[in-house]
Amino acid sequence: MEMVRSDILVIGSGAAGLFFALKASEYADVRVITKKKADQSNTRYAQGGIASVMDRVRDSFDLHIKDTIEAGRGLCDREAVEIMVREGPDRIEELIALGVRFSRDDSSGSLRLGREGGHTQPRIVHYGDLTGRELEETLLKACASNPRIEIEEERLAVDLVVDGMGRVRGCHALLGGGEICTYLASNTVLATGGAGKIYLYTSNPDVATGDGIAMAYAAGAEIENLEFVQFHPTCLYHSEAKSHLISEALRGEGAVLRSLDGREFMNKYDPRAELAPRDIVARAIDSEMKQSGEKYVLLDISHKSGAWLRERFPFVYETCLEFGIDIGSEPIPVVPAAHYMVGGVKARIDGTTALKGLYAIGEVACSGCHGANRLASNSLLESLVSAARCAARLAGEIEKDHYEPSVGEVPVAADPKVLETVILDHDWDLTRRVMWDYVGIVRSDERLHIARQRIGQIAQTVRMLFDEYGISSDMVELRNIALVSSLVVESASMRKESRGLHYNMDWPEMDPSGERSTLMRRGAGRGPTTTYGHKEGTAD
């Protein structure tokens, strides 16, 4: 078994992981491992942009903080929100210095700021609707030219290495060729992104299988508020389309939602109409579809000229055109889809977790910035601010004594010739369908009860396969989506109210006593110890 050592190990190559690596490389050697290609992350598909107060005349930190906390429905950590908002402009300036391009006004040259749902002012810094791609490519280029950063692709992290004192010392990873490698480091940073693939319909790429949450939970970290899963209201509905997000920025620019008979409907759900926060818009669309029996609704921005649309939304325009939809003359068929995990590994804004040596930043973490509902385009902002804070936090914690921990039980790779892949395929599909049908935009106690039973059976099958065959990439990902799915169900079952992204038909009102987090950590057995704690995160 190969062993590789570095000062800091980063698992994941999205904006959080790469920006952290650049910052930490000023004082340490950083190794970044990623499960597929380095540019395959949720960051790449972020169309909207980065929310930040760049216009101090019309906007202010206080307004951005207020909008964020209002969207979070009483569960935001105010201190974390204030740090995120106030440090945002500096992070944007650092990106510009790295070479990230943002759209600017043709005459003045100032940043062109967009507006999205839940924001009271235009404050979205963007590069057309290709912001994520521009950010990812620029960060990758900067990391590739940095001699203190090593990026290794096709490395699927399987389990965290925890020493006898309970400190995380790295991870075991499955390489593309089927070998196992142990990566050791003084500190390990989880930047693995979200878990959209636990649902049948998602805007996420295939890599988003909740790996970081699953590994952290298994190692003993606290998991917070997984019941809050954000469904993006508008993903392209087409028989041949897969994971094509239709940016919220279209609604910020005046796009309206219509039923198939052309009727506008958002005004009857919220006075902000199309600019209401995502949870309200997603539930409105879900309600309209259930009332009409239709499989989708329409998003109409055809009142804008084709030239303007091509310049402002080049990716959406070209993507829809590939499927025979000219958004300058006809509406776009859309449906909600799982988009962002608001909950995750409980962490502070600097990435600190309950486990020594383990840090979590970006979507894998729950830092308190988003509460019960993430405000649009705050995700990349949080990733950048947390990455910078985490790098500063670790500056004095790099060990140079080459401590040699016991690596514990090392996973055994499966023989692909004997592995029953048909079982994996069936259970992968079944897990995602159960989550979509029973733990989606609208839930009930009965649906959650059914989901718990069915996903529990799948998890039992996965454990049997692990014991009998060893591991493969498909098996590890199935293990992770089954585990994270079960944690989402447990979290949702604990919250006896409707708040933010969690809506339960049996508990339709928001309960004032519900301003507290749902915390889970691994119990003495295989199941979680669950606590309905305070919003500042008291452990059980």
N, C-alpha and C positions, 0 to 999 in steps of 0.2 A: 504494500500500500504506500502510495506516494504521500509525502508531507511537504507542505509549502508554508513558509513563515513570512509575515510582514508586520509592520508596526500597527497598521489599521486595516481591517477587512471590511469592505463595503459589499453588501449583497443587494444587487439591483442597479440598473443603469439608466434610470429616468432622471428628471431634473434634480430631484433631491439628492440622489446618490452622486451624480456627476458634479454638481455645484459644491457639495461637501468635499469631494475628492480634491477639487481645485483649491479650496480653502485650506484643507488639512495638509496638502502637499508642501505648504510653506514651512512645515516643521517635521514632517514624517513621510515615510514611504507608504503609499496607499495602494492596495490591491483591490480592484473591482471585479467581482465575478457576476455573470449574468446568465440566465438559463438558456437563452436563445442568442440571437444577434444583439449587439449592443444597442441598436436603435429601435428594438422592439419593446416599447413600453407605452403606458397610457399617455405619457407626456407628448409623444409624437402625434397623437390624435386629438390633442386639445386645440379646438378651433377658436374658442372665444377670445382668450387672452389672459392678462394678469391684472387684477384689480389693484389700483394704487392711486393715492391722492397726488396727482402730478400738476393739478391746476388749483393753486391755493387761493384764487380769487373767487371762483364759483363753488369750490369744494373745500372740505376741511377734514382733519383727522377725526374730529368729534362726530361728523356726519357718517363717515365710513364705519366707525365703531358702533354708532347707533344702528345703522342698517344691518350690520353683522349680528349684533346681539338680538335685534328684533327677529331676524330670520331664525336664530338659534332657539327660540321659544323657551327661554329661561334656563338653558343648560350650558351656555357659554361660560368659560373661565375669563372673566373680564380682563385680568392682568395679561393673559396670553393674547387676547384679542388686541389689546392696546399695543403690545410689543409688535405683533404682526403688522398692524396698520402703520404705526409710526416708523418702523424700520423698512417699510416697503419701498419708498422712493430711493433710498440708498442702494437697495438691491437692484432696482431697475437701472440706475446709473451704472452699476457694476456690469450689468449685462450689456449695456450699450458700449462700455469700454472694451468688453470682450469681442464685440462685433455683431451682437444680435441686432437685427434690423427691425424697426417698428414703423408702422404707417405714420406718415406726417402730412400736415396740411401743405398743399402745393404752394401757397403764397407766403405763409409765415414760417414754414419749416418746423412749427411746433408739433408735438405729439398729437395725433388724432385719437381722441378718446371716445370709446363706445359706451353704450349703456345697456345693461341687462336687467332681468327681472330681480326685484328686491332692492336695487340701487336707486337712490333718490337723485343721483347726479351721474353724468358721464364720467367714468374713471377707469375704463377698461383699456389698457395699453395692449395693442394687438399688431399683428402683421397680416393684414387682410383676414382671412380665416385659416391661415396656415401658421399661427403663432407657435403651436407646439412643435411642429416640424422644424421651424427656424431655430427655436430654442435648443432642441435636442441636437441638431446638427452642429450648431456653434459650440455647445458644451463638449460634444464628442471630439470635435477638432482641437479644442483647447487642451483636453485631457490627453489626446494622442501625441501632442507635441511636448508634453510635460514629462521629463525623465524620471520623476518620482511617482508617477502613476502608471500602474500596469492594469490593463483591462483584459480579462479572459472570458471568452464567449463559450457557449455550450457547456456551462457548469450549473447544474441544477442542485441547489442547496437542499439537503435532505433533512438533517438534524443539526441542532446546535451542539457544540462541544462544551460541556459544563464540568469544571474541576470539582474536587472534593470539598472546596470551600464555597461552592455555589456561584462561582464567577464564570461567565461565558468567555471561552477562549478561542472561538472560531466556529467552524462547521465542517461536517462531512458533506461532500458533493459528489454527485453522479456525473461523470464526464460523458461527452457525446459518444465515445466509443464503448461505453459500458463499464469503464473502470471507476473505482472509488478513490477519491483524493481527499485528504484532510487538510484544511486550511487553518493555520494557527495564527493568532494575532493578539496583541495586548488589549485591543478593543474591537468590538464587532458592531457595525452599523447596519441595521435593517432598513433598506430602502426599496422593498420589493413591490410596492404598489398595492393595488386593491384586489378585489375578489369578485368582479362582475360575472365571471364564468360559472359561479354557483347558480346562476339563473339561465333559463333557456334563451331569453332574448336580452342582449346586452350590447352596449356601445363599445365595450372593452375588447382589446385584442385577445387572442387565445392564451397568452401568457398569464392573464390575470386570474390565477387560481387560488389566491389566498395563502400562498406559501409562507410568507413571513408571519402572519397571524397564527397559522397552524404550528410552526416551529417554536415560536415564542410561548404559546400556550403549553405545548408539550414540555418545555424547559422550565415552566413555573412562573412565567410573567403574568401580570394582570391584563385582562382583556376588558375593554370598556365600551358600552353603548352600541353593541353590534345590531341592535334592533333597528337602528337608523340607517337604512339603505336608501340612497337617493336614486330615484328613477328619472332619467332625463325625459322630459315630455315628448321630445320630437326626434325620433329616429326614422330614417327612410323606410317606408313599407313597400317592398317589392319582392317578388318571388325569387329573384336572382341576386338581391342585395344582401350583404352581410356586414353588420356592425357599422353602418354608415350614419354617423351623427349629423343632424341638421342643427347647426349652431343656434344657441339661444339668442345670439346677437341679431338674428333675423327679426325676432320679435322686438328687440330693442330698436330696430330700424323701421318698425311699422308693420311687420307681417301680422296677419290676423288668423285666428283659428276658426274654421268653419266645419259644420256638419256636411255630409255628402250632398245634401240638398241646398247648400250654399248659405245656411244660416249661421251668423256669428253667435257664439254662446258664452264666451268668457265673462261678459258683464254680469251674468246672473250668478256667477260663483264668487266674484271678487271685484270691488270697485276699481282695482288696478288693472283689471282685465288681463291682457297678454303679458303685462309687466309684473304680475304677481309672482311670488317665489315659486320655485319649481314644484314643491310638494303640492301646492294648491292647483297648479296647472296640470300636473300629472293626474291627480285625482279627478279633476274636471273632465279631462279627456277620457279617463277610464269610465266615469259615470255616463258620458255621452255614448260611448261605444256599447255599454251594457243596455242602455235604454233603447238604442236603435237596432242593436244586434249586428251592427257593422264591425268590420275588422280594423278599421282605421278612420282617421279624420283628415282634414285638409289644412295645410298651412299655406296661406296665400300672401305672396309679396309681388304679385304680377303688376301692381300699380307702379312699380319702379321700372326704369328703363333697363333693357338688356345690357347696355354699355356700363351703366352704374353697377349693376349686379356682378358683372364680370370683374370689375375693378375691386369692389368691396368684398365679394364672396367668391373668389375664383375656384376654390376647391369644391364648395357646394354646387356652384353653377356647373362645373365640368362633370362632377360625379352624377348629378341628376341627368345631365344630357346623355351620359353613357347609358342610362336606363330609359331613354326616350322621353324625358321630362324637361321641357323648356320652362324654367321657373319665371322667365320674363313674360310668359303668356298663359301659364296655367298653374294651378296650385300643386303643392307637393303632398303626396299621401304620407302620413306619419303615424307612428304609434309610440307610446312610452317604452323605455327599455332600461334595465338596471345599468347604472352609470357610475356611482361613486359610493364607497364605503365611508360613511361619516365616523362610525366607530372603528376601533382597532386596538392595537397594543397601547395600553395606558402609558402615556409619556408626558413629560413637560415640554415646553416650547423649545428647549435645547436638546430634546431627544432622550433625556434621562428616563430609564425605566426602573422597575422594581428589582431587576437583576443587575448585579455589578458586572461591568464590562459589556453590557448590551445597551444599545441606543436604537431608537426608532424614529424615523423622520419621513415626511411625506404621507401618502395615503395610507400606508400600513399603520400609522400611528393615530392615536386619539389624543390630541394635545389640548383639547378644550376650546379650540378656535371656532369650531363649527356648531357646537351644541347639538340640537336636535335636527338641524337642517342647514346644510352648507349654502352660504350665499354665493351666487354665481361668480366664477373666476377668482375666488379666494383660495382655491386649492394650490395653484402654482405659486401664489404669493406665500402661503404657509410653507410650502416646500422650500422655497428659497430662504426665507427668514429662519426656519428651523435648521436648515443645513448650515447656514453661517453661524448660528448660535451654537450648534453642536460642535462644529470645528473649533470654535473658540473655547468651548468647555473642555475638549480633549487635549488642548495644547500642553497641559502639564501632566498628562496621565499616560505617557508612552513609556513602557518598560523596555529597558535595554539589556536586561540580564538573561534573556533567552530562556525564560522559565519553561520547563518541559512538563506540561500537564498530562495526566492520564487521559487518553482520548475516549475512554469508555468503550461501549460495544459498537463496533464498526459495522455498518450495514453491508449486506451481501448482495451483489448484483444478481438479478434473475437470469436464467438461461432463456433467451427468446424463443428457442425451439420447443420448449415445453409449456411456456406461459399461456394460460387460457385467456387470450385477448378478447374473446367474445363476451366473457363475463365483465371485463373492465368496461367495454364499450356500452353494454347494457346498463350497468350501474351508474356510469357517468351520465348517460342520457336520462335515466330515471331520477337521479338526484336533482338535476336541473329542472326537470318537469315538475317534480313535487314542489320545489321552491317557488317556481313561477305560479303554480296553481293555488298553493295554500299559504305562501309567505310573501306575497307580492305587494302591490300598491295598497290593497285593502285586505285586511286579515280578520279572523274571528277566533274565538277560543277553540271551537271545534276543528277548524282548519289547522291550527297550530298543533293540536293533539294528534291529528292524523299525520302531519308532517314529522312529528317527533318519532312516532312508531316506525314509519317507513324509512326514514333516514337512519334510524338506529339499526335496522336490519342491514342496511347497506354497509354501515360502518363495521358491523360484525363480520360481514363477508370480506371486507378489505383486510381486517386483521388476520383472518384465516389465510388469505392469499399471501400476505407478508410472511407469515410463519412458514408456509409451505413452499413458496417459490423464490423468496428474496425480492429485491426491488427492481423496478424499471421506471422510466420517466412517467409513463402513463399511470402506473400504480401509485407513485408518489403524488401525482396531481390529483388522482381520484381520492386518495387518503385525505389530501388537504381540503378538497371541496366538500367531502362528506363531513369532516370535522368542523370546518367553518360554518357549513350549513346548519349543523346541529347546534352550534353556539349561537347563531342568529335566532334559531327557533327558541332556545332557552331564554335568551335575552328578551325576545318579543313576548314570551309567555309571562315573564315577570312584570311587565309594565301594564298595569290594569287602568289604562287611560289611552287617549289619543293625543299625541303631541308631535308636532313637526312631521317627520317622515314616517312615523309609526301611526297607522290608523287601524283601530280595531272596532269592528261594527258592534261588538258587545259592550264596548267602553268608548262611546263616540265623543265624550267631552274631555277637555283638558282638566286634570285634577291639580289644584294648587300644591298639593303635597307631593306631586310628581317631579318637582324640581330637584332631582337627584339622579345620579348615574347608576346604571346597571353594571356591576363589576363581576367578573368571573376569573377564577384561577383553578388550576387542576387540583382536584381533591385527592384523598388517599387512594381512591379507586380510579377508574378510568374516566368517570364523569366529572363535571365541573362543580366546584363550590360556588354558589351564586349569591351575590349580595345586592340588595337594592339600597345602595348607599347614598352618601351626600354627593352633591355635584362636584365638590373639590376632590372626591375620590378616596374616601376612607376604605381601607382594606378590611376584609372580614377576619 
